């Protein structure tokens, strides 16, 4: 998808991915660079140099329906009822010369262009924020309309802000990261990030057979552990949904349609894990969840990655996958 070098855009999947490929063939994700926080009082957060005060209609999110990291933020916007006070732009699916692209397209009418800055490509927002930025241009990206700059592009931090810092402006006070459960949530998060969230990418972007095999074995071993855990309880940390679930779900909902084929994560299907499969159905059917994801958009994006699918052919299947996730699940056996 390309990258910025000293805030100048350079096109090409191979160039960007080469920076994340180790000498042993392992995919090594680079860290996000914009790390400032929005807080309820404007004080600095755990990372970054400055704090930004939570206010209605001050902030804008650049996302893509297709991206699991951006999907996290869309889940929080919906569940925390923040959609009226934080504006959003959705990239159109597919790969384009300028990377993540925001424009009106009659084929993707629910993809909202950049209504704040009029940027057609996300890299323009990064270049407007820094004259010497070198690195990837990623979603989600959080923009401050007042200072006219990117303030954060790390999804794990953005969802924490959405979880707690805008509570004065929403009727939804649900805390998905309650203090008493944080140690358990953090343990699950670390397991999931290394082996599942990022694990599927380590499979798909491995450049050696040994790196791929190590990653895919780790992925499916972890799915097995999660399958066993979900045999005992409805969600990952007890019987109430938490941040851990909202970080795992975006990967699971893409598994059959995208990762199984495009990223060679095909030792087993998600349907071979009845607890995980029903758990994914359960979350997908929570009010406010299903509209945050589009199966066809996700397939189009993953199968347009030149490095793994140079011909860009998008498979027709799985057929009726959305209907599958709307079928009855068995997670009610643990209670509500």
Protein Blocks (a to p, Z undefined) as FASTA:
>chain_A
ZZaeehiacedjklmmmmmccfkopacddddfblcdcdfkopacfedjbdcdddehkbcc
dddfklmklmmmmmmmmmnopmmmmccddddedjdfklpaddddfklmmbccdfknopab
fklmmmmmockbgcdddddddddfklopafbfcfklmmmmmmmmmmmmccblcdfbbfkl
mmmmmmmmmmmmmmmmmmmmmmmmpcbfklmmmmmmmmmmmmmmmmmmmmmbmblnojbd
cfklmmmmmmmmmmmmmmmmmnopakbcfklmmklmmmmmmmmmpghklmmpcfklmmmm
mmmmmklmmnopacfbdehklmmmmpccfklmnoZZ
